[in-house]
Amino acid sequence: MSTPLSQEQKTVHFLNRTSFGPTRSEVERVNRLGLRPYLDEQLRPNSLPDNLLEEKLAGLKTMRLSNRELIELYPPPQVARQQADQQGQGMMTRQEMQRPAMIIVELQQARLLRSIYSQRQLFEGMVDFWSNHFNVFSAKGADRWLTTAYDRDTIRPHALGKFRELLLATAQSPAMLFYLDNWLSASPDSPGARFGGQNNRRRGLNENYARELMELHTVGVDGGYTQKDVVEVARCFTGWTIRQPQQRGEFLYEPRIHDNGEKIVMGTRIPAGGGIDDGKKIIDLLARHPATARFIAEKLARRFIADQPPASIVDKAAATFRQSDGDIPSVLRTIIDSAEFFAPENYRAKIKKPLEYVASAVRALGAETQVTHQLFRYVGRMGEPLFLAQPPTGYPDVASSWISPDMLLTRMNFIADLVGNRLPGSRVAAEALRDKETFLRLIAPDGLSSATRAAIAESEGGQAIALAMAAPEFQRR
Amino acid sequence: MNTSRRNFLKSSGLGFLAFGLPPAYLVRAAGAQQGARNKTLVVVFQRGAMDGLNVVIPFKDPNYYRLRPNIAVGEPGSGAECAIDLDGFYGLHPALAPLKNIYDKGQLAFVQASGSPDNTRSHFDAQDYMEIGTPGIKNTPDGWLNRCLDEKKTSPAPFRSVALTAQLPRILAGAAPALTLSSLEEFRPRNIALGNALQKLYANSTDPLFRTGGENLFAAMNELRQIESKIPATAERYPAGRFGAGLSQIARLIKADVGLEIAFSEIGGWDTHANQGGATGQLANRLRELAAGLAAFHRDLGDRMNDVVLLTMSEFGRTASENGNRGTDHGHANVMFAIGGRVRGGKIHGRWPGLAPEVLYEGRDLALTTDFRTVCSEVVSRHLGQQELTKIFPNFRPSTPLGLIA
């Protein structure tokens, strides 16, 4: 594969990497505008109208509610029972019986709808990227009510912003504070830890957030920190907590449990008495640490270029990260507008993750979907149940994680159901299946492999499209 | 996948699935090659780092109660919910009560203060090290369970090694084909004609990743169809959820004599940084599910447990002292379980290092006295009969065997 990509291949490759898969209209738009102006547009997502998507999202009520409203309207089962008891069984309306599980269902629906229908495709891809980078597990305790705002108010506003702002927003988000237990972390010697009796749960230090902040969010596991640094960072973040996690779910700095002593983190002295600024200094220190620039650059290059990205592009992206003070669009432009990005060896070098696979199939077919539970359960059975990654790593972004026999079979079964119009709530128009040649040109501008061509030649009716979409070529992007 | 198998699949094309022609000779050959009742090693990985000190509880070590004022489990006889005496020094967490009679029968052993010697407290690095079997060395390409298979002659049986997980775990990744599946019943194509066409397409593909992936998938599906009449349903009650379902299916595959040598399952939720509870609570709930699953597996297999060793492991233990939130942070040594008819059970193996401040690892964690590779080496050699241990655990010389396997 040393021949440079053709113009048509370049367009499809570009859309495969910067969106959830090419559609006919986007290919036309790239051809009309040119790659660079199209990329500029995608890097300024607010300039792109998104009316179709807004209509589709309009029915998802929970997406607009605050933490407090969600807790009130979708109460935990025991609270719902209490309310029903107080009001008498007959008074219990359907609304009061709303189950918290609906919140995660709507989050999953919204994520899929956005991935499929948004015009701001690069932005949505970055939301997916940061949601995994700053993963929270929405089924952990209070995170059932806190993840909606996390997605809407923490990740999305900064997904194409400055890394430091994004990092600070996650550090102060109730969802992350709860997920990695920092809301409980207290200086053991502080007044807030020493008094309050047996029911006081905040009586000492918790290292969970401090460790993952360094290992996963910023400098990486080889970023040069020690166990001592983990403890020092944890001390800096004492007092970063949640006001009434089960009722209001707001960020709160609580000075009564903060450790006011001096700390030394990776050689930097944080003087005593800094209060809430201790944590902010750590955010600054880590966001501007050269190991962070490299760690984030490599992870982005892995997503946009190859599982093992070339060192040259990681170097350039890390340099842009440092020079632009962590400006995410600048780093993306370095990675995407590069020789490495369009190098022939990186064409179809990535395996689609389940979300990418499902969204790209629906997009390529121009299918109508309501995103029923059958659809997002398919994403789950392929190994990527959305908002439900338990470990703080989020979901992996390398090929080997996604093509076990079970996952591969589920992909094939999904295509059989989608193309066969047996997926409730989703509809593929008959015309979409009829014009085979145009479709194949969209998903494989360089032609299909001989194995896929032979299989299609022997197939009947709508089977050709299903075969092309379940074939190895379409599993890659 | 060896060449003859690939050729067989190619030449048969759509054939045997569509017309039901069973490659019975292959199944028989596989069975004959390994003997009708081969040995099986089952590994259960507890992801998230289980708090071993609250599982096999050193109730006679006074430091234990000093370090854990709010989360310690009371010593045997101290109340309704307290540790179950094992040997006068250690007690079992009460949520593990269903395992006590397996212990009393001598088929359950514990290895206390065991684990990986690397000092990382990163879940992900520590899990990796335990799965690839080379603590401290990250670039080992394959998992040690896969290397257990690699040593033997290639066999066409796709059920030699099975992970009941969605993703192929690192511990099973490598040259020998390993199958992942989450449900024996749902492991079939939704559209038979499409499935047949895809089998051929993948077999002819020049994309190596998908050609191999497709071959593994279709070989396993096709052979599952051939043997499924032999696979008994389970009458045993396993706990609800993926862990119980996985163990139940492993037991069915063992009983079906499909040549299962290595099985892998996992159970998460052990990362108890806050409010982990003592005799009851968060950790107790995880242990209850673990115990229900292991006890059901043991009952289900009955005499077949003579051919089985089940080994549990978790990436590291947790801090010896409780943290400020009645939980525990990432620590070092942990406890492993071994269950099987030929396990020298009814005892706690491994030297107890103590919990006094001066003997704690890095001043905070239970010190390690048995490398997990010593435990695994013994099981692999004594149970699976695999003698080339240097290939399975390179650059590692196991200490004196614990005498874990009879």
Contacts between the chains, C-beta under 8 A, distances in Angstrom:
chain1	res1	chain2	res2	distance
A	181	B	273	4.5
A	181	B	274	4.8
A	181	B	325	6.6
A	181	B	327	7.4
A	184	B	274	5.0
A	184	B	324	7.4
A	184	B	325	4.1
A	185	B	324	6.9
A	185	B	325	7.2
A	186	B	324	5.6
A	188	B	324	5.6
A	193	B	324	6.5
A	201	B	274	7.4
A	201	B	275	6.7
A	201	B	325	5.9
A	201	B	326	6.7
A	202	B	324	6.9
A	202	B	325	6.8
A	203	B	324	4.6
A	203	B	325	7.1
A	203	B	326	8.0
A	204	B	323	5.5
A	204	B	324	1.5
A	204	B	325	6.7
A	205	B	323	6.3
A	205	B	324	5.2
A	206	B	273	5.6
A	206	B	274	6.5
A	206	B	323	5.7
A	206	B	324	6.3
A	206	B	325	5.2
A	206	B	327	7.1
A	206	B	329	7.0
A	207	B	273	7.7
A	207	B	323	7.5
A	207	B	329	4.6
A	207	B	330	7.1
A	208	B	271	7.8
A	208	B	273	4.5
A	208	B	329	7.1
A	211	B	121	6.9
A	211	B	122	7.4
A	211	B	330	7.1
A	215	B	122	5.5
A	215	B	124	7.8
A	221	B	120	7.7
A	221	B	122	5.3
A	221	B	124	7.5
A	221	B	125	5.9
A	227	B	121	6.6
A	227	B	362	6.8
A	230	B	121	7.7
A	351	B	209	7.6
A	381	B	166	7.6
A	381	B	182	7.6
A	383	B	166	4.5
A	383	B	167	5.7
A	390	B	48	8.0
A	390	B	268	5.6
A	390	B	269	7.5
A	391	B	47	7.3
A	391	B	48	7.7
A	391	B	123	6.6
A	391	B	124	7.4
A	391	B	268	7.9
A	392	B	123	8.0
A	393	B	124	6.0
A	399	B	209	6.5
A	400	B	168	7.3
A	400	B	173	7.1
A	401	B	167	5.7
A	402	B	167	7.8
A	403	B	209	6.6
A	403	B	210	7.1
A	403	B	213	4.7
A	404	B	163	7.9
A	404	B	166	6.9
A	404	B	167	5.8
A	404	B	168	4.6
A	404	B	180	3.9
A	404	B	213	7.8
A	405	B	179	5.7
A	405	B	180	5.8
A	405	B	181	6.5
A	405	B	213	7.0
A	405	B	216	5.2
A	405	B	217	3.9
A	405	B	220	5.7
A	405	B	221	7.9
A	406	B	166	6.2
A	406	B	180	5.0
A	406	B	181	4.8
A	406	B	182	5.5
A	406	B	187	7.1
A	407	B	166	6.5
A	407	B	167	7.3
A	407	B	180	7.7
A	408	B	210	7.9
A	408	B	213	5.3
A	408	B	214	7.0
A	408	B	217	5.2
A	409	B	187	6.8
A	409	B	189	7.1
A	409	B	217	5.8
A	409	B	221	7.2
A	412	B	189	6.5
A	412	B	190	7.9
A	412	B	194	7.1
A	412	B	195	6.9
A	412	B	198	5.8
A	413	B	189	6.5
A	413	B	190	4.2
A	413	B	191	7.7
A	415	B	194	7.8
A	416	B	189	7.2
A	416	B	190	4.6
A	416	B	191	3.9
A	416	B	194	5.2
A	417	B	190	6.2
A	420	B	191	6.6
A	422	B	190	8.0
A	449	B	205	6.5
A	449	B	206	6.1
A	449	B	207	7.3
A	450	B	204	7.5
A	450	B	206	7.8
A	451	B	201	5.2
A	451	B	202	7.7
A	451	B	204	3.7
A	451	B	205	4.6
A	451	B	206	6.9
A	452	B	201	6.0
A	452	B	205	7.7
A	454	B	201	7.7
A	454	B	204	6.8
A	455	B	197	5.2
A	455	B	198	7.5
A	455	B	200	6.3
A	455	B	201	4.0
A	455	B	204	7.9
A	458	B	197	7.0
A	459	B	197	6.1
A	463	B	193	7.0
A	463	B	194	6.3
A	463	B	197	6.9
A	466	B	191	7.7
A	466	B	194	5.6
A	467	B	194	7.1
A	467	B	197	5.8
A	467	B	198	6.9
A	467	B	201	6.5
A	470	B	194	7.2
A	470	B	198	5.6
A	471	B	198	7.8
A	471	B	201	6.0
A	471	B	205	7.7
A	472	B	202	7.2
A	472	B	205	5.2
A	472	B	207	4.1
A	472	B	209	7.7
A	472	B	210	3.7
A	472	B	211	7.9
A	473	B	207	7.8
A	475	B	210	6.4
A	476	B	207	7.9
